[in-house]
Amino acid sequence: MSPREVVERFGRAERWVHHATALLMLVALGTAALLYFPPLSALVGRRALVRTVHVWCGFALPVPIVLGLASRAFRADLGRLNRFGPHDWAWLRRRDRRAVRAGRGVVPVGKFNAGQKLNAAFTAGAVLVMLGTGAMLTFPGPFADRWRTGATFVHDWLFLVVLVVTAGHLWEASRDRGALTGMRTGLVPRDWAARHQPAWLDGVEASPDAHGAESVNPPPGKG
């Protein structure tokens, strides 16, 4: 594609945070599955090593995000993910979410759609809860039996929910070649951006010197 046919969606810092967090999450989920499901546990020896890898990956999950805060672009993306407006509800109500310019009217989706915002919010909350309960299970000394029992219950069931949500996220990503290309290279086709994030593309074209530079607090009608 020529430079005019693509637009920068993610910089190096944003992609590094995503890739590092995804890797840690997948390893944490994989090792958890080996510890949780008996048929898988029977296939793998050295359970203590698997548990150690799981614990270290779990505790390391916030590290990429904390380091990413040094990036202005990453902080701007966090601001966008943290705002849910009327256009997001409109996007959720549509059946043709993969082509917001199709069908009735135009939904002014910004850099992130409502599904991506909800997934980010769930993942952030789940990581915090898993960290808290995981710390109680790893260092049980200060906690009473009832606290450790509750932590085990929450940790195990939340793991199953996170597993399902992550599988859904990967499935949706695999169906969208433009989104995959954007996360891999930082660039997306301009026509893809026009279909999926029209308000974001309008902002980029209005401020070509800053990728993804639509306002974090967009005016009414912009996302």
Steps between C-alpha positions, in 0.01 A plus 500: 500500500612856434541741795174669399308174535597438864478692825696449821283356775748389765853608582781280625420549870133409461581187304772398748260533794235296319738224392672472838170496689351247258800269537489513879123445499520201267778337701309564824183349353688205350676414824175548692331252268779249565449543875120511494388228258598145615539353146751776414674468836560133431677583175752734659743416774688748716183657640707721729675656200169562325368668814811718527468615139130572557568708811779703342302573183198598708693744714673640190174581318480866612866569413456572125209735573695688768799535268270607218387801702827664398353524148275796427322306225427210736363736766275656236371156403420424865298821510304397193434151639375654824221701335166349402264728309162488325665387174633194684150396604388559141781274376398223740140514376599454138512165325746617233770606746782405265395766250370799691444698181271228367134469582310783664701810571857538615629413847793736573735235643834635621828316530338226710149362468276412792596132494868584530428738787296241687767237445771734629294588810428135575862397449630778727255408775565129463876548522465699823271239657722214387804678639331550837368148533821355356706685759281354777554150363873545446561658840226344718664564838327828598153389389236296681369176352171656393686773308718245323195286417322802354810601306528151353134505393528843335836425339386170347168622364640827371768301318226316311327827410827659385572189293166533319536877449856461371392229257224730376744787461738285296212373287379851421854617426559206264196607298628855448812509284519880520508499880765227502716694257461813710620327815784324318637790294330806648344583162147435374347546154327836469183340365492266803526798733220676309271200554586419862627822664369790290520760778857399579598521134342845474711609797819355351439674168433827682825461701734297277804575717374283789381147437172416665475862608125538523402670823490287813188697589330507157225750425142372470470261209867401505652191660 
